[in-house]
Amino acid sequence: MIRRLWSSANLVLALLIAVPMACLAQAPMAVTASGPVQGLEANGINIFRGIPFAAPPVGALRWRAPQSTEKWTAVRQATTAGPSCMQTRGMSLENGGDPGRLDEDCLYLNVFSPRAEQTAGLPVMVWIHGGALIFGSGGLPIYDGSALARRDVVVVTINYRLGAFGFFAHKGLDQETPGGPVNFGLLDQIAALRWVQSNIDAFGGDPARVTIAGQSAGAQSVLALMASPLTAGLFSGAIAQSPYGIPSHSRAKAQETGVALVIAMGLPGAQASAASLRSIPADRLAERGKKISLAPSFIVGDEAIPMPFLEAFQKGREHAVPLIIGNNSDDASVVESFGVDPAVLVQKMGKARIFVRSLYPGVSDQSQLGREVARDALFTAFGRRIAYLHSAKAPTWRYYFNHVGPNASTGVVHGGEVPFVLGTLDGCQCIGRAVTPLDRTVERRTADRWAAFVRNHRPAGEVEWPIDDRQRGQVLKIGGEETARPGFMAPRLNAFIAALNFAGRRSKKDY
């Protein structure tokens, strides 16, 4: 009897031990070059959040190129996203979601994988968030990679330094490192791509099949990475959603902005030392940097961006990787969010507005005309300009996203395509209305195309999407239906591109 009771007790004890061990066994594990990490499993997807890809850029590492992380031996829990980079909180909340805790220690990434096993060899998408280079976070729900991961793709979302922390120049730093880096946020993105090359196989990814993708400032980053001499071999495909034709800053202009910012901090302008700059409290620097900013552009003149990236495309120096590029039907909504009245833009054209009006027959409302002109000058024409140049080096596909909801009076706002591309309509709750069956159809078709491009660098779908070329300007118009449109907006886009080329030659500046 005693023996039976003892055996039963042992059985119960074994079961009690086995239950948590079984739960532990279900939690996915991966061993990175820095140490082991343990994530979580959700609906068949292995998710690892908050993995450091570089050392915290704090103290003496503020305004330095990202450094390697310290190694660890104990299993690191990777179930919670790391802090978002320093920013003004309200901007992200209004344009994508709550970034959560903010910290200067923010160089973390998240991995979503359908099979976290080293032999899986799955293609990889690295998503670079937008936000004018001053706000946003890779951990926002709108960027959740689970839906794309279910399409046999490993998705990586990243943080990078923003605002004055990420894009900054000052004589005090130049004295410390003459001609040193100024695009610290872009260097963070490059460090994340190098981390992917060294570690993604542990999460089931293939480092030889990495596609970089992003929207707005993230798309601008994609183009800068394509043009950077530091990124050879780090990716094999690229997706740029709504990049904008706004010039980058010269190093001299960035120096002026840096001086103005440190004066506002109470420091002696150009005479401030590197040590005094690094002593500025992070929250004060973030708040003041919102008003004295280089957003939304990069700085030309360091190792990462030695020339304007459009110039690199014009000279054929960008990496020859397949590219998807395009924009939305109401991308000019972002212009209004910065307090610019589209009707005023039309008035400022002077005599040229008579010619511009002829490019938009049927548009009589001043504000609507201004929105369409801003959209096409800053986004549609710029995308066509990049596609024209890059199509000589690698296959290039261009799109125009115009899926609007019921009773919509305007087109798709800036960033409105993101949940359809990433398949996050339900998770992000970010379209401001109930999700319709047609929304889900567009989401499925679009996410399928993007995943197909990541897998084999061809955005296959139900409708053939012809590659863009220099003659006809092919576009896939994505809406309730998908339609291939040769010669899309050709007269107006050609007019804008000619005007931009002329203005560029006169000012000796480039996009």
Order of alpha helices (4+ residues) and beta strands (2+ residues): alpha-beta-beta-beta-beta-beta-alpha-beta-beta-alpha-beta-alpha-alpha-alpha-beta-alpha-beta-beta-alpha-alpha-alpha-beta-alpha-beta-alpha-alpha-alpha-alpha-alpha-beta-alpha-alpha-alpha-beta-beta-alpha
